[in-house]
Structure formats: structure tokens, C-alpha cells
Amino acid sequence: LAEVGELAYTRHGCQGCHTLDGTTRVGPTFKGLYMSERQFTDGTSAIADEDYLIESILDPQARVNVGYPNNMPAIYQATLSERELLGLVEFIKELQ
């Protein structure tokens, strides 16, 4: 499933904003993201578990990370298959 996620990462252009090596771009790096504590612009925080990752992909404006612009497109709900979505989560989980 992680291989499906890796393909989705490339196919859907995630690499334009999210790196795999810890460097910062427009969006948070995927390396070490899973189970990290995230701080949001509304003053709340959460652990980046599976539910958070899914929410962030499908509804990116729901909780915006401090230090990053609120510009991730909300198109992935329509363009990602459920298998790709779950694959992306597994791919991110492996990047620890």
C-alpha cells in the first residue's frame, strides 16, 4: 500500500510542496510527520496520526499548521482514490 502512496505522491504533485528528506518547502516535510505534534494557527495542536493525515489531505483548510501558508488545494477529495489516500498515509508513516 505504501508503494501506491509513493506513486500518488508523484502523480498528484505532492513533491512540489512536501519533501521526503526533512527540508522545508511550502508545506511540511513528510519525513517524521507521522505521530509528530502539530501546532495550528488557531492555537490548537494535535498529533499527526492516521485520522489527522486523512483530514489534512481531504480538507487541508480544517487545521492549518503554524509557519505554513493556507494554500494546499482542496481538490484531492475528488482526484484521489480511496486506495491512493490510504496509500499516502502508509507512505508517510514509513518516512520516520
GIURDA-V585962 format. One record per residue. N is the residue number from 1. RES is the residue in three letters. PHI is phi as a letter, one per 20 degrees, with the letter a starting at -180 (999 if undefined). PSI is psi in whole degrees, 0 to 359 (NA if undefined). BURIAL is + if it has 16 or more other ideal C-beta (glycine too) atoms within 10 Angstrom, else -. Layout:
{{N/RES/PHI/PSI/BURIAL} {N/RES/PHI/PSI/BURIAL}}
//
This chain:
{{1/LEU/999/324/-} {2/ALA/f/327/+} {3/GLU/f/322/-} {4/VAL/f/319/+} {5/GLY/f/320/+} {6/GLU/f/319/+} {7/LEU/f/320/-} {8/ALA/f/322/+} {9/TYR/g/317/+} {10/THR/f/313/-} {11/ARG/f/323/-} {12/HIS/e/8/+} {13/GLY/m/19/-} {14/CYS/g/328/+} {15/GLN/f/344/-} {16/GLY/f/333/-} {17/CYS/c/337/+} {18/HIS/c/119/+} {19/THR/e/170/+} {20/LEU/d/359/-} {21/ASP/d/8/-} {22/GLY/n/348/-} {23/THR/f/154/-} {24/THR/e/139/-} {25/ARG/c/211/-} {26/VAL/f/324/-} {27/GLY/d/169/+} {28/PRO/f/146/+} {29/THR/f/151/+} {30/PHE/e/340/+} {31/LYS/f/122/-} {32/GLY/m/7/-} {33/LEU/f/315/+} {34/TYR/f/128/+} {35/MET/m/12/-} {36/SER/e/157/-} {37/GLU/e/131/-} {38/ARG/d/136/+} {39/GLN/d/135/-} {40/PHE/d/157/-} {41/THR/f/341/-} {42/ASP/e/5/-} {43/GLY/n/356/-} {44/THR/e/174/-} {45/SER/b/165/-} {46/ALA/b/161/-} {47/ILE/e/136/-} {48/ALA/f/72/+} {49/ASP/e/187/-} {50/GLU/g/316/-} {51/ASP/f/317/-} {52/TYR/f/315/+} {53/LEU/f/316/+} {54/ILE/f/313/-} {55/GLU/g/317/-} {56/SER/f/327/+} {57/ILE/f/316/+} {58/LEU/e/328/-} {59/ASP/c/70/-} {60/PRO/f/340/+} {61/GLN/e/356/-} {62/ALA/f/316/-} {63/ARG/b/110/+} {64/VAL/e/128/+} {65/ASN/f/138/+} {66/VAL/g/135/-} {67/GLY/n/0/-} {68/TYR/c/145/-} {69/PRO/f/155/-} {70/ASN/e/68/-} {71/ASN/c/12/-} {72/MET/f/128/+} {73/PRO/f/142/-} {74/ALA/e/36/-} {75/ILE/e/350/-} {76/TYR/f/336/+} {77/GLN/f/325/-} {78/ALA/e/335/-} {79/THR/d/339/-} {80/LEU/e/134/+} {81/SER/f/164/-} {82/GLU/f/322/-} {83/ARG/f/318/-} {84/GLU/f/318/+} {85/LEU/f/310/+} {86/LEU/f/326/+} {87/GLY/f/319/+} {88/LEU/f/318/+} {89/VAL/f/314/+} {90/GLU/f/321/+} {91/PHE/f/314/+} {92/ILE/f/320/+} {93/LYS/f/326/+} {94/GLU/f/345/-} {95/LEU/e/50/+} {96/GLN/e/NA/-}}
//
